[in-house]
Amino acid sequence: MLSGPLAADDLALLRRAQRDPSLVLLEGMHALKHAVRFGATVDVVATPDADELARLLARLAPDVTLPVVPGDVEDGVWRALTGGRALPSPCLAVARRPTVDVAAMLARPARLLVLEEPRHAGNTGAVVRVAAAAELAGVVVVGTLDPWGAGVVRAAAGLHFAVDVVHVPDLAALDTLLAASTRPLVALDPDGVPLEDADVPVDAAVALGTERGGLSGALRERASARVAIPMQDGVSSLNLATAAAVLAYRP
Ligand SMILES: C[S@@+](CC[C@H](N)C(=O)[O-])C[C@H]1O[C@@H](n2cnc3c(N)ncnc32)[C@H](O)[C@@H]1O
């Protein structure tokens, strides 16, 4: 693959992407592949091993043509950029964060997932990934975790560009967002009514709680129904993303 030395401006953009909310840092080839496939504007691709990146793309994403020539990065710079972490594959890229059309998201005839105060970037990314795969209306993350953070985007394999992902700070902001739609709010709760006895409309906003504590009382009160996915006696709960997947694919 054609590559060349990484330009100083591109290196600066890579460094800035870690903290600039208008940018998205893509870690690894899968995130880059999905970003390109789903129309992201990618400004920079950097790699310490252009041949390996080319081999991976040829094998796993032959349909993808990179929109920019990858910039070669020396080992020391690569270590500084990655903080010494091993990435899933040898590339980092910077894309621009898209603006979500919230009205269009709410109007889409599919379920919307609402995550209340998720703590774990890996779980949140896995939810985005399943929402994209199942063509849900979107994912709304309530709380302090930035769903566009690099760890979430990596766990979602870059599928933020295939489904709308919205961040709101608190339940009051969620109320404002949902007020613009007629979607019923259904809470997923191990203490709710069994899923087989429940009606979860295909346009429901389906809320899931935080990993350790579950849903807040305030969210439970807002929900029109609380629904449980059956589990063997003694099992406390499913993983957040696993529970989301059950509802994502339920007719
Ligand atoms: C890891 S669980 C939280 C566990 C927490 N101790 C509780 O009791 O809810 C994260 C979220 O996934 C959803 N969840 C997990 N297992 C579920 C189940 N069997 N039925 C319904 N929702 C479930 C709930 O929304 C829950 O708040």
The ligand as an SDF file (V2000), in Angstrom:
LIG
                    3D

 27 29  0  0  0  0  0  0  0  0999 V2000
  -25.5290   -6.0020   34.7580 C   0  0  0  0  0  0  0  0  0  0  0  0
  -27.1720   -5.5320   34.7820 S   0  0  0  0  0  0  0  0  0  0  0  0
  -27.3490   -4.7530   36.3700 C   0  0  0  0  0  0  0  0  0  0  0  0
  -27.4950   -5.6900   37.4780 C   0  0  0  0  0  0  0  0  0  0  0  0
  -28.1440   -5.0640   38.6680 C   0  0  0  0  0  0  0  0  0  0  0  0
  -27.6210   -5.6900   39.8490 N   0  0  0  0  0  0  0  0  0  0  0  0
  -29.6590   -5.2120   38.6070 C   0  0  0  0  0  0  0  0  0  0  0  0
  -30.2000   -5.8690   39.4590 O   0  0  0  0  0  0  0  0  0  0  0  0
  -30.2750   -4.6920   37.6970 O   0  0  0  0  0  0  0  0  0  0  0  0
  -27.2760   -4.1370   33.7350 C   0  0  0  0  0  0  0  0  0  0  0  0
  -28.6320   -3.9270   33.1610 C   0  0  0  0  0  0  0  0  0  0  0  0
  -28.9190   -4.9550   32.2040 O   0  0  0  0  0  0  0  0  0  0  0  0
  -30.3120   -5.2170   32.1810 C   0  0  0  0  0  0  0  0  0  0  0  0
  -30.5100   -6.6170   32.5360 N   0  0  0  0  0  0  0  0  0  0  0  0
  -29.5830   -7.5290   32.8310 C   0  0  0  0  0  0  0  0  0  0  0  0
  -30.1400   -8.7260   33.0270 N   0  0  0  0  0  0  0  0  0  0  0  0
  -31.4760   -8.5680   32.8510 C   0  0  0  0  0  0  0  0  0  0  0  0
  -32.5930   -9.4480   32.9080 C   0  0  0  0  0  0  0  0  0  0  0  0
  -32.4590  -10.7310   33.1510 N   0  0  0  0  0  0  0  0  0  0  0  0
  -33.8040   -8.9400   32.6500 N   0  0  0  0  0  0  0  0  0  0  0  0
  -33.9630   -7.6440   32.3520 C   0  0  0  0  0  0  0  0  0  0  0  0
  -32.9450   -6.7800   32.2860 N   0  0  0  0  0  0  0  0  0  0  0  0
  -31.7260   -7.2250   32.5300 C   0  0  0  0  0  0  0  0  0  0  0  0
  -30.9500   -4.2830   33.1920 C   0  0  0  0  0  0  0  0  0  0  0  0
  -31.3930   -3.1200   32.5290 O   0  0  0  0  0  0  0  0  0  0  0  0
  -29.8090   -3.9730   34.1160 C   0  0  0  0  0  0  0  0  0  0  0  0
  -29.9970   -2.7520   34.7900 O   0  0  0  0  0  0  0  0  0  0  0  0
  1  2  1  0
  2  3  1  0
  2 10  1  0
  3  4  1  0
  4  5  1  0
  5  6  1  0
  5  7  1  0
  7  8  2  0
  7  9  1  0
 10 11  1  0
 11 12  1  0
 11 26  1  0
 12 13  1  0
 13 14  1  0
 13 24  1  0
 14 15  1  0
 14 23  1  0
 15 16  2  0
 16 17  1  0
 17 18  1  0
 17 23  2  0
 18 19  1  0
 18 20  2  0
 20 21  1  0
 21 22  2  0
 22 23  1  0
 24 25  1  0
 24 26  1  0
 26 27  1  0
M  CHG  2   2   1   9  -1
M  END
$$$$
